[in-house]
Amino acid sequence: MSTPKKRFGANLSMPLAPAPTPDQLMFPEALTVLPAEAAPTEKNVDPDAWVPFGSYVHRSTYLQLKQAEFWEPGFEIREFVEAALQQALAQMPAAQKELPTNILEKLRKTNRKLG
């Protein structure tokens, strides 16, 4: 008498996790979910916390970044990009002008990076 074949995964009781977003694939720390009691609120949001941010650069620029990372002791791409962005934004008056309250609130509600 033959034993019926078990269906693969039939005994798994945990539901499947949702597929990761492109940001989560690029920045694995984005997979971390805060417990509800530690979810950021306007009171406890650190304005200088690192948030995942994706953009595009030319291949030659990317290669130069990787070369610097390899050859330059202590070089970190995200520190370098942050410094370069801050320097460029400091020269843009529009970047220093605060958003209107309604736009800022909408952005905070729709963008988890801002809490």
C-alpha positions as CSV (number, residue, x, y, z in Angstrom):
1,M,0.0,0.0,0.0
2,S,1.5,3.3,-1.0
3,T,1.5,6.4,1.2
4,P,-0.1,9.5,-0.3
5,K,2.4,12.2,-1.2
6,K,2.4,15.2,1.1
7,R,1.9,18.5,-0.7
8,F,4.9,20.7,-0.3
9,G,4.3,23.5,2.2
10,A,1.0,22.0,3.4
11,N,2.1,22.0,7.0
12,L,3.3,25.7,6.9
13,S,1.0,27.8,9.1
14,M,2.7,31.2,8.7
15,P,1.3,33.6,6.0
16,L,3.7,34.7,3.3
17,A,5.3,38.1,3.8
18,P,4.6,40.7,1.2
19,A,7.2,41.1,-1.6
20,P,9.9,43.7,-0.8
21,T,9.7,47.0,-2.6
22,P,12.6,48.1,-4.8
23,D,13.8,50.4,-2.0
24,Q,13.9,47.5,0.4
25,L,15.9,45.4,-2.1
26,M,18.4,48.3,-2.5
27,F,18.5,49.1,1.2
28,P,17.9,46.0,3.3
29,E,17.6,48.1,6.5
30,A,14.3,49.3,5.0
31,L,12.9,45.9,5.7
32,T,13.0,46.6,9.4
33,V,9.5,47.4,10.8
34,L,9.2,49.3,14.0
35,P,6.7,48.0,16.6
36,A,3.6,50.1,16.9
37,E,4.6,51.6,20.2
38,A,8.0,52.7,18.7
39,A,6.5,54.1,15.4
40,P,7.9,57.5,14.7
41,T,5.7,60.4,15.7
42,E,6.4,64.1,15.1
43,K,7.8,64.3,18.6
44,N,10.3,61.5,18.4
45,V,11.5,61.7,14.8
46,D,15.2,62.2,14.4
47,P,15.7,64.7,11.6
48,D,19.2,63.5,11.0
49,A,18.4,59.7,10.9
50,W,19.5,57.9,7.7
51,V,16.6,57.1,5.4
52,P,16.9,55.0,2.2
53,F,17.1,57.2,-0.9
54,G,17.6,55.9,-4.4
55,S,18.7,57.9,-7.4
56,Y,20.6,57.5,-10.6
57,V,24.2,58.3,-11.6
58,H,26.1,57.6,-14.7
59,R,28.1,54.4,-14.9
60,S,31.4,56.3,-14.9
61,T,30.4,58.2,-11.7
62,Y,29.4,54.9,-10.0
63,L,32.7,53.4,-11.0
64,Q,34.5,56.4,-9.5
65,L,32.6,56.0,-6.3
66,K,33.4,52.3,-6.0
67,Q,37.1,53.1,-6.8
68,A,37.2,55.7,-4.0
69,E,35.5,53.3,-1.7
70,F,38.1,50.7,-2.4
71,W,41.2,52.8,-2.4
72,E,40.4,55.6,0.0
73,P,40.7,54.5,3.7
74,G,37.5,55.4,5.6
75,F,35.6,56.5,2.5
76,E,31.8,55.9,2.7
77,I,29.6,56.5,-0.3
78,R,26.6,57.6,1.7
79,E,28.7,60.1,3.8
80,F,30.2,61.5,0.6
81,V,26.8,61.8,-1.2
82,E,25.2,63.4,1.9
83,A,28.0,66.0,2.1
84,A,27.8,66.7,-1.7
85,L,24.0,67.1,-1.5
86,Q,24.2,69.4,1.5
87,Q,26.8,71.5,-0.2
88,A,24.7,71.8,-3.4
89,L,21.4,72.4,-1.5
90,A,23.0,75.2,0.5
91,Q,23.4,77.1,-2.7
92,M,19.7,76.7,-3.7
93,P,17.4,79.3,-2.0
94,A,14.4,77.2,-2.9
95,A,15.7,74.3,-0.9
96,Q,15.9,76.5,2.2
97,K,12.2,77.6,1.9
98,E,9.8,75.6,4.0
99,L,7.0,73.8,2.4
100,P,3.4,75.1,2.9
101,T,1.8,73.4,5.9
102,N,-0.8,71.5,3.9
103,I,1.9,70.1,1.5
104,L,4.2,69.1,4.4
105,E,1.3,67.3,6.2
106,K,0.4,65.4,3.0
107,L,4.0,64.5,2.4
108,R,4.3,63.2,6.0
109,K,1.2,61.1,5.6
110,T,2.2,59.6,2.3
111,N,5.9,59.2,2.9
112,R,7.1,56.8,5.6
113,K,10.6,58.4,5.5
114,L,9.3,61.6,7.1
115,G,7.2,59.8,9.7
